[in-house]
Amino acid sequence: MDVENLNSMMIDILKEIGNIGSGNAATALASMISKRVNMDVPQVRIMEFNDVARVLGGEEKLVVGIYFDLNDEVDGNIMFILDLESAINLTNILLNRTSKEDELDDMAISALSEVGNILASSYVNSLSALTGLKISISIPSLAIDMAGAILSVPAIQFGYVADQVLFIETIFEEGNNCVKGNLFLLPDMNSFEKILSSLGVL
């Protein structure tokens, strides 16, 4: 499949998935913390898996990765990845605190897992609604490691590396706090084609 060609054909559909998902996620997050949360989706595209580490700042960049397995009619993996500073800023928003520590405690990790769950569910539900495919996700699994190690997990879990990845950049804003996160949908090849076919692209 020609990624550039897919990008031009699917950009409106992908933005719609991103915007619906972020709207639902913002509503759920606002309810969770009882504060107004704005979420923007500045960038949505299909990209080569090999380019993901570069987007995250290089293979040695320390990041927080939250993983989910995709099941039912779509198999694969979904990952929400934040650099460590963004992860700490996000937990400060969620827990209403001003921690300057460069480590995440158990409460912060739990809060991040919950946010990852809200985000992943929101985007997967919007994808499911637009494709008509039944898609479910597993419970979240969180890891703090270098980007290269985080990205190796799907290969270890599934015995493959996805060729193409659906990338959704997500910006959270709450008051003066701003956090950038990256959501990556990594369907296996059959599932990727199934999604495209359901969207009328193939």
C-alpha positions as CSV (number, residue, x, y, z in Angstrom):
1,M,0.0,0.0,0.0
2,D,1.2,3.5,-0.9
3,V,1.2,5.4,2.4
4,E,1.3,8.9,0.7
5,N,-1.7,7.9,-1.4
6,L,-3.5,6.6,1.6
7,N,-2.8,9.8,3.5
8,S,-4.4,12.0,0.8
9,M,-7.4,9.7,0.5
10,M,-8.1,9.2,4.2
11,I,-7.1,12.5,5.8
12,D,-10.7,13.7,6.3
13,I,-11.9,10.3,7.7
14,L,-8.9,10.1,10.0
15,K,-9.4,13.7,11.3
16,E,-13.1,12.8,11.9
17,I,-12.0,9.8,14.0
18,G,-9.5,12.0,15.8
19,N,-12.0,14.8,16.5
20,I,-14.8,12.6,17.6
21,G,-12.5,10.6,19.8
22,S,-10.9,13.7,21.4
23,G,-14.3,15.3,22.0
24,N,-15.5,12.1,23.8
25,A,-12.2,11.9,25.7
26,A,-12.3,15.5,26.8
27,T,-15.8,15.1,28.1
28,A,-14.8,11.9,30.1
29,L,-11.7,13.6,31.5
30,A,-13.5,16.8,32.5
31,S,-16.0,14.6,34.4
32,M,-13.1,12.7,36.0
33,I,-11.3,15.8,37.4
34,S,-14.3,18.2,37.6
35,K,-12.5,20.8,35.4
36,R,-12.9,22.0,31.9
37,V,-10.5,20.1,29.5
38,N,-9.8,21.1,26.0
39,M,-8.4,18.6,23.5
40,D,-7.1,19.3,20.1
41,V,-6.0,16.9,17.4
42,P,-3.4,19.0,15.4
43,Q,-2.1,16.0,13.4
44,V,-3.6,12.8,12.1
45,R,-1.8,10.7,9.6
46,I,-0.7,7.2,8.5
47,M,3.0,6.8,8.9
48,E,5.6,4.1,8.6
49,F,6.3,2.2,11.9
50,N,10.0,2.8,11.4
51,D,9.4,6.6,11.7
52,V,7.6,6.4,15.1
53,A,10.8,6.6,17.2
54,R,11.8,9.8,15.4
55,V,8.4,11.4,16.1
56,L,8.9,10.6,19.8
57,G,12.3,12.3,19.9
58,G,14.7,9.4,19.2
59,E,15.0,5.8,20.4
60,E,16.8,6.8,23.6
61,K,14.1,9.3,24.7
62,L,12.6,8.4,28.0
63,V,8.8,8.0,27.6
64,V,5.7,6.6,29.3
65,G,3.9,4.1,27.1
66,I,0.4,2.8,27.9
67,Y,-0.5,-0.3,25.8
68,F,-3.7,-2.1,24.9
69,D,-4.4,-5.1,22.9
70,L,-7.1,-4.8,20.2
71,N,-9.5,-7.7,19.9
72,D,-12.7,-8.9,18.1
73,E,-12.9,-7.8,14.4
74,V,-9.6,-5.9,14.6
75,D,-6.4,-7.4,16.0
76,G,-3.3,-5.4,16.9
77,N,-2.2,-2.9,19.5
78,I,-2.9,0.7,20.6
79,M,-0.3,2.8,22.4
80,F,-0.6,6.2,24.1
81,I,2.9,7.6,24.5
82,L,4.0,10.7,26.4
83,D,7.5,12.1,27.2
84,L,8.2,12.0,30.9
85,E,7.8,15.7,31.4
86,S,4.3,15.7,29.7
87,A,3.4,12.6,31.8
88,I,4.2,14.5,35.0
89,N,2.4,17.6,33.9
90,L,-0.7,15.5,33.0
91,T,-0.7,13.8,36.4
92,N,-0.4,17.2,38.1
93,I,-3.6,18.2,36.2
94,L,-5.3,15.0,37.1
95,L,-4.3,14.9,40.8
96,N,-4.5,18.7,41.3
97,R,-1.0,19.1,42.5
98,T,2.3,20.8,41.5
99,S,4.8,18.0,41.8
100,K,8.2,18.9,40.3
101,E,9.6,15.4,40.8
102,D,11.0,13.6,37.8
103,E,9.6,10.3,38.8
104,L,6.0,9.0,38.8
105,D,4.6,7.6,42.0
106,D,2.0,4.8,42.3
107,M,-0.9,7.3,42.3
108,A,0.4,9.1,39.2
109,I,0.9,5.8,37.4
110,S,-2.7,4.8,38.2
111,A,-4.0,8.1,37.0
112,L,-2.1,7.9,33.7
113,S,-3.4,4.3,33.1
114,E,-7.0,5.6,33.6
115,V,-6.4,8.5,31.2
116,G,-4.9,6.1,28.7
117,N,-7.9,3.9,29.0
118,I,-10.3,6.9,28.4
119,L,-8.3,8.0,25.4
120,A,-7.9,4.6,23.8
121,S,-11.6,3.7,24.4
122,S,-12.7,7.1,22.9
123,Y,-10.7,6.7,19.7
124,V,-11.4,3.0,19.3
125,N,-15.2,3.6,19.8
126,S,-15.1,6.4,17.1
127,L,-13.2,4.1,14.7
128,S,-15.8,1.3,15.5
129,A,-18.7,3.7,14.8
130,L,-17.3,4.8,11.5
131,T,-16.3,1.4,10.2
132,G,-19.1,-0.7,11.7
133,L,-16.4,-3.1,13.0
134,K,-16.6,-4.5,16.5
135,I,-13.4,-3.5,18.3
136,S,-12.6,-4.0,22.0
137,I,-9.5,-3.2,24.0
138,S,-7.7,-4.9,26.9
139,I,-6.9,-3.4,30.3
140,P,-4.0,-0.9,30.1
141,S,-0.4,-1.9,30.7
142,L,2.0,0.9,31.5
143,A,5.8,1.0,31.0
144,I,8.4,3.7,31.6
145,D,11.4,3.2,29.3
146,M,13.3,4.5,26.3
147,A,11.2,4.9,23.2
148,G,13.1,2.1,21.3
149,A,12.3,-0.4,24.1
150,I,8.6,0.8,24.3
151,L,8.2,0.3,20.6
152,S,9.7,-3.2,20.6
153,V,6.7,-4.5,22.7
154,P,4.2,-5.0,19.8
155,A,6.9,-7.0,18.0
156,I,7.5,-9.2,21.0
157,Q,3.8,-9.6,21.8
158,F,2.6,-10.3,18.3
159,G,5.7,-11.5,16.5
160,Y,5.5,-8.8,13.9
161,V,6.0,-5.1,13.5
162,A,3.2,-3.2,11.8
163,D,4.1,-1.6,8.5
164,Q,1.8,1.3,8.9
165,V,0.6,3.1,12.0
166,L,-2.3,5.4,12.5
167,F,-0.8,8.4,14.4
168,I,-3.0,10.9,16.3
169,E,-1.2,13.7,18.0
170,T,-3.3,14.9,21.0
171,I,-2.9,18.2,22.9
172,F,-4.6,18.5,26.4
173,E,-5.2,22.0,27.8
174,E,-6.5,22.7,31.3
175,G,-6.1,26.3,32.5
176,N,-2.5,27.2,31.8
177,N,-1.4,23.5,31.6
178,C,-0.6,22.1,28.2
179,V,0.3,18.5,27.5
180,K,1.2,16.8,24.2
181,G,0.6,13.1,23.8
182,N,0.8,10.7,20.9
183,L,-1.6,7.9,20.1
184,F,-0.6,5.1,17.8
185,L,-2.9,2.5,16.4
186,L,-1.1,-0.6,15.2
187,P,-3.5,-3.0,13.5
188,D,-2.1,-6.2,12.0
189,M,-2.0,-6.2,8.2
190,N,-5.3,-8.0,7.7
191,S,-7.0,-5.7,10.1
192,F,-5.5,-2.6,8.5
193,E,-7.0,-3.7,5.2
194,K,-10.3,-4.5,6.8
195,I,-10.4,-1.0,8.3
196,L,-9.6,0.6,5.0
197,S,-12.2,-1.5,3.2
198,S,-14.9,-0.6,5.8
199,L,-14.1,3.1,5.3
200,G,-14.5,2.6,1.5
201,V,-10.9,3.3,0.7
202,L,-9.9,-0.2,-0.6
